[in-house]
Amino acid sequence: MKKAKWIWKAGGAAADEYAEFHDGFSYAGGGAEIELSCDSNYALYVNGRLAGFSQYADFPHYKVSDTIDIAEFLNAGENVLKIVVWYYGAEFQTYYMGKAGLIYEVARGGKTAAWSSPRTRCGTTADYVGGLKKIITGQLGYSFRYDTRRAEPALSGAVVQDGMPGALRPRPIKRLELTDTFFGEPIFGEPIGASIGGGRKIYDLSRERVGFLHIKFKAESGALVTVSYGEHLADGEVRRRIDGRDFSVELIANGETAEYLNPFRRLGCRYLQVDCAVPVDVQFIGIRETLYPLSVRPFRADTESRQRIYDVCVRTLQLCMHEHYEDCPWREQALYTMDSRNQMLCGYYAFGEYAFARANLKLIGEDRRADGLLSICSPSKVDLTIPSFSLYYVAQMREYAEHSGDDTLLAEYYGKLRRIVGIFADRAEGGLVPAFYGDKAYWNFYEWADGLAGTLWGADEKRFDLILNALFSRTLQSMSAISRRLGRDADGAGYGALSARVNEAINARFFDGGRGLYKTFENGAHFCELGNALAVLCGAAAGGRAEGICAQLAGEGGAGGGSDGLSGGGSGGLSGEVVDMVPATLSMICFKYDALLATDGGKYAAYVLSDIDKNYKYMLDAGATSFWETIKGESDFGNAGSLCHGWSAMPVYYYHKLLP
């Protein structure tokens, strides 16, 4: 931008505040575009029409701008520009708090036609109720309340802000597309438009959807209309409140028919519920989906059932792709390394597109947590980290380079990768890395399974875990491969040698010869599928050990092995004794499959496909339109289980690998 300044309204900024900025310019035809960026989120209106939305998720030190072609919205003569900015002003797991501000510049025919400056008229928006600070979840952040009575704001000149971002970076991915509205059908067959007096009305969107609330309704002026949203119904209604979470937004009626589209807060849901203390005429209500534009590669499975599984997996991926990959669109919309690793692997095959994955990896790489580990999500400044998830980032980077052929990202963030690996290596004692303890910022999480979910304040005392060390060994192998790709052969040899030493220590401290399995923890008798699969994959379980473990993972020689708790509860021990292993969940079962296929792919391919059939047909038979966080569905996590979770799309990857 040539002339634009970083501006805000007079009087400063507060948490959960909306400001609007007005400008104008003349137009006589030809090309015209606007570049803009803000903190925290924006909606761009040109001559009253929505022309752009959704600030890219970024950091104050890594600020991204959008460039939007606005020619189709312009008229000959004078044109009106309005930008509404929602400033969050608080830390969430999906937002790194910066300073409130907006910068924009309109280019027309190669000349600057309008730009942010003290001449920009701005003020607090009157129709959005600011300062409400109503939390949906700690990941998502704030809900909203919109007043359809539309009072006019008081406007004055803008104030140029200190601390303007440095060089703005262009959005590294395509902007989201806004689809037509998917209208909800009222439950119980009541016609749309039927009034509800002092009660509620529920609408079914036919399947899981993600996008902006679109509603047309009428109620007496000043009436508060609450719209709750969810993925399932419980006790005849949308489950709005769950352990402090509040899945609802609010509208204030104006006594006339009002139509409203919210361009800020994406809702992930299947059901919408309208509640009000007075009669409401709902003429329509629905979701305008906001999707990342993609082309889906054609794929034909060998059976109709597997084709259905594949198609729902692809839709699950798409519902979890916006400014970045998201774990789940209903509850969090957060970018985790482990979750997105699964999503990226599937996306390489389903879409054949690498720019989106690259942008995700770069965003994660810009995290600047003080201790060198990665924050729990990106972008975020929340003082919490899952140490094992930092290791997945190294694997993600390697896999991206191998699938895309692009080594430039490895070169750019090689120093960061080395630092992450170095943190674990420096903590090693006797060849093993202890679990992170003594600091409430650490969460020793491995997966949502018995004994593996950890606690939010780290280990109570020093201990050594199989999963962390097997992951570390695999990470060292990834670093060795990355180093060699970049021509750093000496580094590669060093990482490979260190991996071998970690494997020796794993064998010495965790292997139970009597059971032919690796213990999850050095002390006790906890055995799990994830830990043993990783012991195979990192190479610690060499020779006949790998074959014996895989036989137990596949349920051979004893009680049938069950994945994710659907069937069985253990596997046969080498001595004939039944050995219980905590099953791998939907998020981590890929490592079990990989261990089986790496040991004897031809032998276990049929088992992997059959196991996928069992788990995913179970969800489909239960009515799933996208795949769940865990096999328990909504009842998990105290009734907060997500019914759309990106990590569960893994059949895409295995179908491409195993089906003819």
C-alpha positions in Angstrom: 0.0 0.0 0.0 1.2 3.5 -0.9 -0.7 5.8 1.3 -2.7 3.8 3.8 -2.2 4.1 7.6 -3.1 1.7 10.4 -6.2 3.4 12.0 -8.8 2.9 14.7 -11.7 5.0 16.0 -11.2 7.7 18.5 -11.4 6.6 22.2 -9.3 3.4 21.9 -10.5 -0.2 21.8 -12.1 -2.6 24.3 -12.7 -6.3 24.3 -15.5 -7.6 22.0 -16.0 -4.3 20.3 -17.2 -3.5 16.7 -16.2 -0.4 14.8 -17.2 0.7 11.3 -15.2 2.7 8.8 -16.7 4.7 5.9 -15.1 6.1 2.8 -16.0 6.9 -0.8 -14.6 7.3 -4.2 -15.6 7.9 -7.8 -15.5 5.2 -10.5 -15.8 5.4 -14.3 -15.2 1.8 -15.3 -12.2 -0.6 -15.5 -10.5 -2.6 -12.9 -10.7 -1.8 -9.2 -9.5 -3.7 -6.1 -9.0 -3.2 -2.4 -6.2 -4.4 -0.2 -7.0 -4.6 3.5 -6.0 -6.1 6.8 -7.3 -5.7 10.3 -7.2 -7.0 13.9 -9.3 -9.0 14.5 -11.9 -9.7 11.8 -13.7 -7.8 9.0 -16.7 -7.6 6.8 -16.3 -5.4 3.7 -19.4 -3.8 2.1 -19.3 -1.9 -1.2 -22.5 0.0 -2.0 -24.3 -2.0 0.7 -23.3 -5.4 -0.7 -21.0 -7.8 1.1 -17.9 -8.0 -0.9 -15.4 -9.6 1.4 -15.0 -11.2 4.8 -12.7 -13.2 7.1 -9.3 -11.9 8.1 -6.7 -14.6 7.7 -5.6 -16.1 11.0 -2.2 -14.6 11.7 0.1 -13.1 14.3 0.9 -9.4 15.0 4.4 -10.1 13.7 3.1 -12.1 10.7 0.3 -9.9 9.4 -1.6 -11.0 6.3 -3.7 -8.8 3.9 -6.4 -9.7 1.4 -6.7 -8.2 -2.1 -10.3 -8.3 -3.4 -11.6 -7.4 -6.8 -14.5 -5.1 -6.2 -15.3 -4.0 -9.8 -18.5 -6.0 -9.9 -19.9 -4.1 -6.9 -19.2 -0.6 -8.3 -21.4 1.9 -10.0 -20.5 4.7 -12.4 -20.0 7.8 -10.3 -19.7 7.9 -6.5 -19.4 4.7 -4.5 -19.7 4.0 -0.8 -17.2 1.8 1.1 -18.0 0.4 4.6 -15.7 -1.9 6.6 -17.0 -3.3 9.9 -14.2 -4.6 12.1 -14.8 -6.9 15.1 -12.0 -6.6 17.6 -11.8 -9.5 20.0 -9.4 -8.0 22.5 -8.8 -11.2 24.5 -6.7 -14.4 24.1 -8.2 -17.5 22.7 -6.8 -20.8 21.3 -7.7 -19.6 17.8 -6.6 -16.0 18.2 -3.3 -14.2 19.1 -4.3 -10.8 20.5 -2.9 -7.8 18.7 -3.7 -4.1 18.7 -7.1 -3.1 17.3 -6.7 -1.6 13.8 -7.5 -1.5 10.1 -5.6 -0.6 7.0 -7.0 -0.5 3.5 -6.3 1.0 0.1 -8.5 1.0 -3.1 -6.6 1.0 -6.4 -8.5 2.0 -9.6 -6.8 2.2 -12.9 -3.3 2.0 -11.3 -4.1 5.0 -9.0 -5.0 5.1 -5.4 -8.7 6.0 -5.1 -9.3 5.7 -1.3 -7.1 4.8 1.7 -7.2 4.5 5.5 -6.2 7.8 7.0 -7.4 10.4 9.5 -10.0 11.4 6.9 -11.7 8.0 7.2 -15.0 8.5 9.1 -15.4 5.9 11.8 -17.1 5.1 15.1 -18.6 2.4 17.3 -21.1 0.2 15.4 -24.6 0.7 16.7 -26.2 -2.5 15.5 -23.7 -5.0 17.0 -23.9 -5.0 20.8 -20.3 -4.6 21.9 -18.8 -5.5 25.2 -21.1 -8.5 25.7 -18.1 -10.8 26.0 -20.3 -13.9 25.9 -18.0 -16.9 25.5 -19.0 -19.8 23.2 -15.9 -21.9 24.0 -12.4 -21.1 25.2 -11.2 -22.0 21.7 -13.7 -20.2 19.6 -14.1 -17.0 21.6 -17.0 -14.7 21.6 -20.6 -15.0 20.4 -22.5 -12.0 19.1 -25.7 -10.0 19.6 -27.1 -8.1 16.7 -29.7 -5.3 17.0 -31.9 -5.2 13.8 -33.2 -1.8 14.8 -30.1 -0.4 13.1 -29.4 2.8 14.9 -26.9 5.1 13.0 -23.4 5.3 14.5 -21.8 8.6 15.5 -18.8 9.0 13.1 -15.7 11.1 13.4 -12.2 11.1 12.0 -10.0 8.1 12.5 -6.9 8.0 14.7 -3.6 6.7 13.3 -2.3 3.9 15.5 1.2 3.3 16.9 2.7 -0.1 16.3 1.5 -0.5 12.7 2.3 -3.9 11.3 5.4 -4.2 9.2 5.4 -5.6 5.7 2.0 -7.1 5.0 2.1 -10.6 3.5 -0.5 -11.5 0.8 -3.0 -14.2 1.9 -1.1 -17.4 1.1 -4.3 -19.4 0.1 -7.5 -18.7 -1.7 -10.3 -16.7 0.0 -13.3 -18.6 1.2 -16.4 -18.9 -1.1 -19.9 -18.0 0.2 -22.5 -20.5 -1.1 -26.3 -20.1 -1.3 -28.2 -20.5 1.9 -29.2 -24.0 3.1 -32.6 -23.5 4.7 -33.5 -25.5 7.8 -36.6 -27.6 7.7 -38.7 -27.3 10.9 -38.9 -30.4 13.1 -42.3 -32.0 13.5 -43.4 -30.8 10.1 -44.6 -27.3 11.2 -44.4 -24.9 8.3 -41.7 -22.3 8.2 -43.2 -19.1 9.4 -45.3 -20.6 12.1 -45.2 -18.4 15.2 -43.8 -19.6 18.5 -45.0 -17.9 21.7 -42.8 -18.2 24.7 -41.3 -21.3 23.3 -38.9 -22.7 20.8 -38.7 -24.0 17.2 -36.0 -26.4 15.9 -34.7 -26.6 12.3 -32.9 -29.5 10.6 -30.2 -28.5 8.0 -30.2 -32.2 6.7 -26.5 -32.7 7.4 -23.5 -31.1 9.1 -22.8 -27.6 7.7 -20.4 -24.8 8.4 -21.0 -21.2 7.7 -22.8 -18.0 8.5 -26.3 -17.7 10.1 -28.9 -16.3 7.7 -32.3 -15.6 9.1 -35.4 -13.6 8.2 -37.9 -13.1 11.0 -40.3 -10.8 12.7 -41.0 -10.2 16.4 -42.1 -7.2 18.5 -39.5 -4.4 18.8 -36.8 -5.1 21.4 -37.6 -8.8 21.8 -34.5 -10.9 22.3 -34.3 -13.9 20.0 -31.8 -16.6 20.8 -30.5 -19.0 18.1 -28.8 -22.0 19.5 -26.9 -24.4 17.3 -25.6 -27.9 17.6 -24.7 -31.2 15.9 -27.3 -33.3 17.7 -30.5 -33.1 19.6 -30.9 -34.2 23.3 -34.1 -34.3 25.2 -36.0 -32.8 22.3 -33.8 -29.7 21.9 -30.4 -28.5 20.8 -27.9 -29.0 23.7 -26.9 -25.3 24.1 -25.0 -25.3 27.4 -22.2 -27.9 28.1 -19.9 -27.3 31.0 -19.6 -23.6 30.7 -19.8 -23.5 26.9 -22.7 -21.7 25.4 -23.5 -22.5 21.7 -25.9 -19.6 21.0 -26.1 -16.2 19.3 -28.6 -13.5 19.8 -30.7 -11.1 17.8 -32.9 -8.1 18.8 -36.1 -7.7 16.8 -37.3 -4.4 15.4 -41.0 -5.0 15.1 -40.8 -5.4 11.3 -39.5 -8.2 9.1 -35.7 -8.3 9.4 -33.3 -10.2 7.3 -29.8 -10.8 8.7 -26.6 -12.5 7.6 -23.7 -12.6 10.1 -20.4 -12.4 8.2 -18.1 -13.0 11.2 -18.8 -16.1 13.3 -18.9 -19.4 11.5 -21.3 -21.9 13.0 -20.7 -25.6 12.7 -23.9 -27.5 13.1 -26.8 -29.6 11.8 -29.6 -28.1 13.9 -30.7 -24.5 14.7 -33.1 -23.7 17.5 -35.0 -20.4 17.9 -36.1 -19.4 21.4 -38.0 -16.2 22.4 -40.3 -15.1 25.2 -42.8 -13.6 22.6 -44.2 -14.9 19.3 -41.7 -15.0 16.4 -42.5 -15.4 12.8 -39.4 -17.2 11.3 -39.8 -16.8 7.5 -36.5 -18.7 6.9 -33.4 -19.7 8.8 -30.3 -21.5 7.5 -26.6 -21.5 7.0 -24.7 -20.0 4.1 -21.7 -22.3 3.9 -18.2 -20.7 3.7 -16.0 -23.2 2.0 -12.4 -23.3 0.9 -12.5 -23.6 -2.9 -11.1 -27.0 -3.9 -11.4 -29.6 -6.7 -12.0 -33.1 -5.5 -10.1 -35.7 -7.3 -12.3 -38.5 -8.8 -12.1 -41.8 -6.8 -14.0 -45.0 -7.2 -13.9 -47.5 -4.3 -14.4 -51.2 -4.8 -17.7 -51.4 -2.9 -20.7 -49.0 -2.5 -20.2 -49.0 1.2 -16.5 -47.9 0.9 -17.5 -45.3 -1.6 -19.9 -43.8 0.9 -17.2 -43.8 3.6 -14.8 -42.1 1.2 -17.2 -39.4 0.2 -18.2 -38.6 3.8 -14.5 -38.5 4.7 -13.8 -35.9 2.0 -16.8 -33.8 3.1 -15.4 -34.0 6.7 -12.1 -32.7 5.5 -13.8 -29.8 3.6 -15.9 -28.8 6.6 -12.7 -28.5 8.6 -10.9 -26.2 6.1 -11.2 -22.4 6.3 -8.3 -20.0 7.1 -6.5 -23.1 8.1 -7.2 -26.7 9.0 -9.5 -27.0 12.0 -10.0 -29.9 14.4 -13.8 -29.5 14.5 -16.1 -26.7 13.2 -18.6 -26.9 16.0 -16.6 -26.6 19.2 -13.1 -25.2 18.4 -12.1 -24.4 14.8 -8.5 -24.7 16.0 -5.3 -25.6 14.2 -3.4 -28.4 16.0 -0.3 -30.1 14.6 -1.3 -33.7 15.2 -4.9 -33.2 13.9 -3.7 -31.3 10.8 -1.1 -33.9 10.1 -3.8 -36.4 9.5 -5.8 -33.9 7.5 -2.8 -33.0 5.3 -2.1 -36.6 4.5 -5.7 -37.1 3.3 -5.8 -33.8 1.5 -2.8 -34.7 -0.7 -4.8 -37.6 -2.1 -8.3 -36.2 -2.0 -7.5 -32.8 -3.6 -3.9 -32.9 -5.0 -3.5 -29.4 -3.5 -0.4 -28.3 -1.5 -0.8 -24.6 -1.0 -3.2 -25.0 1.8 -1.0 -27.4 3.7 2.0 -25.2 3.1 0.2 -22.1 4.5 -0.8 -24.2 7.6 2.8 -25.3 8.2 4.1 -21.8 7.8 1.6 -20.4 10.2 2.6 -23.0 12.8 6.2 -22.2 12.1 5.6 -18.6 13.0 4.6 -19.5 16.6 7.1 -17.9 19.0 6.5 -19.7 22.4 9.4 -18.7 24.7 10.5 -22.2 25.6 10.8 -23.2 21.9 8.0 -25.8 21.9 4.9 -25.0 19.9 1.8 -23.5 21.4 -1.1 -25.8 21.7 -2.7 -24.2 18.6 -1.7 -21.6 16.0 -2.1 -18.7 16.0 -2.4 -18.4 19.8 -0.6 -17.0 22.8 -2.3 -19.3 25.4 0.3 -20.5 27.8 -0.3 -24.2 27.2 1.5 -26.8 25.1 1.3 -30.5 24.3 5.0 -31.4 24.1 4.3 -34.5 21.9 2.5 -32.3 19.3 5.7 -30.4 18.7 7.2 -33.6 17.4 4.4 -34.1 14.9 5.3 -30.8 13.3 8.6 -32.3 12.2 6.9 -35.2 10.6 4.4 -32.9 8.9 7.1 -30.9 7.3 8.9 -34.0 6.0 5.6 -35.4 4.6 4.8 -32.1 2.9 8.1 -32.1 1.2 7.8 -35.7 0.1 4.4 -35.3 -1.3 4.8 -31.8 -2.9 8.4 -31.9 -3.9 8.8 -28.5 -2.3 11.9 -28.2 -0.1 11.8 -24.4 0.4 9.7 -24.6 3.5 12.1 -27.0 5.1 15.0 -24.7 4.3 13.1 -21.7 5.7 12.2 -23.3 9.0 15.2 -25.7 9.4 16.5 -23.8 12.4 13.1 -24.0 14.1 12.9 -27.8 13.5 16.4 -28.2 14.9 15.5 -26.2 18.0 12.4 -28.3 18.6 14.4 -31.5 18.4 17.1 -30.0 20.5 14.7 -29.3 23.4 13.9 -33.0 23.6 17.5 -34.2 23.1 18.8 -31.8 25.8 16.3 -33.2 28.4 17.3 -36.9 27.7 18.6 -39.0 30.6 20.1 -42.4 29.9 18.9 -42.2 26.3 15.3 -41.4 27.2 13.3 -38.1 27.4 11.3 -37.7 30.6 7.7 -36.5 30.4 7.4 -32.8 30.9 6.6 -31.9 34.5 6.7 -29.2 37.1 5.0 -26.5 35.0 1.3 -26.0 34.4 2.0 -25.0 30.8 2.6 -28.6 29.9 0.0 -31.2 29.0 1.4 -34.7 28.5 -1.4 -35.8 26.2 -1.1 -38.7 23.7 -4.7 -39.6 22.8 -8.2 -39.8 24.2 -7.8 -43.3 25.7 -7.5 -44.8 29.1 -4.3 -43.6 30.8 -3.1 -41.6 27.8 -4.9 -38.3 28.1 -2.5 -36.8 30.6 -3.3 -33.8 32.9 -3.2 -30.1 32.2 -0.4 -29.5 34.7 2.2 -32.0 33.6 3.5 -35.1 35.3 3.3 -35.2 39.1 6.9 -36.5 39.2 9.6 -37.4 36.8 8.6 -40.4 34.7 9.5 -41.9 31.3 6.8 -42.7 28.7 7.0 -45.1 25.8 4.9 -43.0 23.5 6.9 -39.8 23.9 10.2 -41.6 23.3 9.0 -43.6 20.3 7.7 -40.4 18.8 11.0 -38.7 19.5 12.9 -41.5 17.8 10.6 -41.2 14.7 11.1 -37.4 14.8 14.9 -37.9 14.7 14.4 -40.1 11.7 12.3 -37.4 10.0 15.0 -34.8 10.9 17.6 -37.1 9.4 15.6 -37.3 6.1 15.0 -33.6 6.1 18.7 -32.8 6.7 19.7 -35.1 3.8 17.1 -33.5 1.5 18.7 -30.1 2.2 22.2 -31.5 1.6 23.1 -31.5 5.3 24.3 -35.1 5.4 26.4 -34.7 8.6 23.3 -33.5 10.4 21.4 -36.4 9.0 23.9 -38.9 10.2 23.8 -37.4 13.7 20.1 -37.6 14.0 20.0 -41.1 12.7 22.6 -42.2 15.3 20.7 -40.5 18.1 17.5 -42.3 17.0 19.3 -45.7 17.3 20.4 -44.8 20.8 16.9 -43.9 21.8 15.6 -47.2 20.4 18.2 -49.1 22.5 17.0 -47.4 25.6 13.3 -48.1 24.7 14.1 -51.8 24.5 16.0 -51.8 27.8 13.3 -49.9 29.7 9.9 -50.7 28.2 9.9 -54.2 26.6 8.1 -56.9 28.6 9.6 -60.2 27.3 7.0 -62.3 29.0 4.2 -60.6 27.1 6.0 -59.7 23.9 4.8 -56.1 24.3 6.1 -52.7 25.3 4.8 -51.1 28.5 3.3 -47.6 28.1 5.1 -46.5 31.3 8.4 -47.7 32.8 6.5 -48.7 36.0 3.2 -50.6 36.1 1.5 -52.9 33.6 -0.2 -50.5 31.2 -0.1 -51.7 27.6 -1.6 -49.8 24.6 -2.0 -50.2 20.9 -0.6 -46.7 20.2 2.6 -47.3 22.1 3.3 -50.7 20.6 2.5 -49.5 17.1 5.0 -46.6 17.5 7.6 -49.0 18.9 7.3 -50.9 15.6 7.4 -47.8 13.5 10.4 -46.2 15.1 12.4 -49.4 14.7 12.8 -50.3 18.3 10.8 -53.5 17.8 13.3 -55.1 15.5 13.3 -58.6 14.1 10.6 -61.0 15.4 9.4 -58.5 18.0 7.6 -56.5 15.3 5.9 -59.5 13.9 4.7 -60.7 17.3 3.4 -57.3 18.2 1.5 -56.9 14.9 0.0 -60.3 15.4 -1.4 -59.1 18.7 -2.5 -55.8 17.2 -4.5 -57.7 14.7 -6.0 -60.0 17.3 -4.2 -63.2 16.2 -3.6 -66.0 18.7 -6.0 -64.8 21.4 -9.0 -62.5 22.1 -9.9 -60.5 19.0 -8.2 -57.1 18.9 -10.7 -54.2 18.8 -10.0 -50.7 17.6 -11.5 -47.7 19.3 -13.5 -49.8 21.7 -16.0 -51.2 19.1 -15.1 -54.9 19.6 -12.9 -57.0 21.7 -10.7 -55.6 24.4 -7.3 -57.2 24.0 -5.1 -59.4 22.0 -3.5 -62.7 22.5 -0.1 -62.8 24.2 2.8 -64.8 22.8 2.5 -67.2 25.7 -1.2 -67.8 25.1 -2.2 -65.4 28.0 -4.7 -62.7 27.0 -3.0 -59.3 27.2 -5.3 -56.3 27.4 -4.1 -53.4 25.3 -5.8 -50.0 25.4 -7.3 -49.7 21.9 -6.2 -46.9 19.6 -8.8 -44.2 19.0 -9.9 -42.7 15.6 -7.2 -40.1 15.9 -4.3 -42.5 16.4 -5.4 -45.7 14.8 -3.4 -44.7 11.7 -0.3 -45.6 13.6 -1.6 -49.1 14.3 -2.5 -49.5 10.6 0.9 -48.2 9.5 2.7 -50.6 11.8 0.7 -53.5 10.4 1.4 -52.5 6.8 5.0 -51.8 7.4 5.6 -55.2 9.0 3.7 -57.2 6.4 1.5 -55.1 4.2 0.2 -57.9 2.1 -0.8 -59.9 5.1 -2.6 -57.1 7.0 -4.1 -55.0 4.2 -7.4 -56.9 4.4 -7.4 -56.5 8.2 -6.9 -52.7 7.9 -9.7 -52.4 5.3 -12.0 -54.5 7.4 -11.3 -52.5 10.5 -12.1 -49.3 8.7 -15.3 -50.8 7.4 -16.4 -51.7 10.9 -15.7 -48.4 12.5 -17.0 -46.1 9.8 -20.1 -48.2 8.9 -21.0 -48.0 12.6 -20.9 -44.2 12.4 -22.9 -44.1 9.1 -25.5 -46.5 10.5 -25.9 -44.2 13.5 -26.8 -41.3 11.1 -23.4 -39.6 10.7 -23.1 -37.1 7.8 -19.5 -36.3 8.8 -17.1 -38.4 10.9 -16.8 -38.1 14.7 -14.0 -37.2 17.1 -14.2 -40.6 18.8 -16.4 -43.6 18.2 -18.5 -42.6 21.3 -19.8 -39.6 19.3 -21.6 -36.8 21.1 -21.7 -38.6 24.4 -17.9 -38.4 24.9 -16.2 -35.6 26.9 -19.2 -35.0 29.0 -21.6 -34.7 26.1 -19.2 -32.4 24.2 -18.0 -35.0 21.6 -17.7 -33.5 18.1 -19.6 -35.2 15.3 -17.3 -33.6 12.7 -13.6 -34.0 13.3 -10.9 -33.6 10.6 -8.6 -36.3 12.0 -11.2 -39.0 11.3 -10.9 -38.7 7.6 -8.0 -41.1 7.4 -9.8 -43.7 5.3 -9.0 -41.4 2.4 -5.3 -42.1 2.8 -5.7 -45.9 3.2 -8.2 -46.4 0.4 -5.7 -44.7 -2.0 -2.9 -46.9 -0.7 -4.7 -50.2 -0.5 -7.6 -50.3 -3.0 -6.9 -51.3 -6.6 
